[in-house]
Amino acid sequence: MKNLNSNLILHFKKPRNIGEISCPDAVGKSDSPECPGNIIFTARINKNIIRDIKFKASCCSYTIAAASYLTTLSKNKDILKSTLITGKEIEKYLGKFPEEKRYVLDAAINTLQNLISDYISKSHTENIYKKKNKKVAVAMSGGIDSSMVAKILKDNGWEIIGVTMKLLPYDFGWKDGAKTCCSPKDIEAARKVSLKLGIRVDLRISLFLDRVVR
């Protein structure tokens, strides 16, 4: 481990917030194809503030370190602001992840997103869409069109699962003002919209790479 960032080693050997909260307000599980169920977040949330958060992970050192630092970043933070945490922010502190481990960043962030979605769902248990048991996936770009489609469907009794994709790596060299699709900013915009609407959004990466690009 001599070539690893010292902060990554520290969060791996002495992880913060490891464990499980009894009777949590929300639970988030990784549904990433590479880490299915290998990361679990539990949290105590009050007035939309993550008062306490813990994690359990059964994977590599990068997974444990990422979960440790991400839970540290999100603790005592508003749930909306927590959705804005990016892989770049994690790498800025833990060091750049090798290409074969970059999926860990998305898996950890996806787990936090699922935790927040779980909290929102539990806070709206009387919503009519749950009673009608109608479900539909909406491609979320973070823009006006997809956001309005999701809102209209939700208002008409549908359970919405938002889906967005990261088509290029974080270090691609995105330029501010450039016309892009599925850039990190677009992904964060989609997460922000889904949080306001009270719907879950999935970040799909490897499926697109495996079934379309490759």
Secondary structure, 3 states (H helix, E strand, C coil): CCCCCHHHHHHHHCCCCECCCCCCCEEEECCCCCCCCCEEEEEEEECCEEEEEEEEECCCHHHHHHHHHHHHHHCCCEHHHHCCCCHHHHHHHHCCCCHHHCHHHHHHHHHHHHHHHHHHHHHCCCCHHHHHCEEEEEECCCCHHHHHHHHHHHHCCEEEEEEEECCCCHHHCCCCCCCCCCCHHHHHHHHHHHHHHCCEEEEECHHHHHHHHC
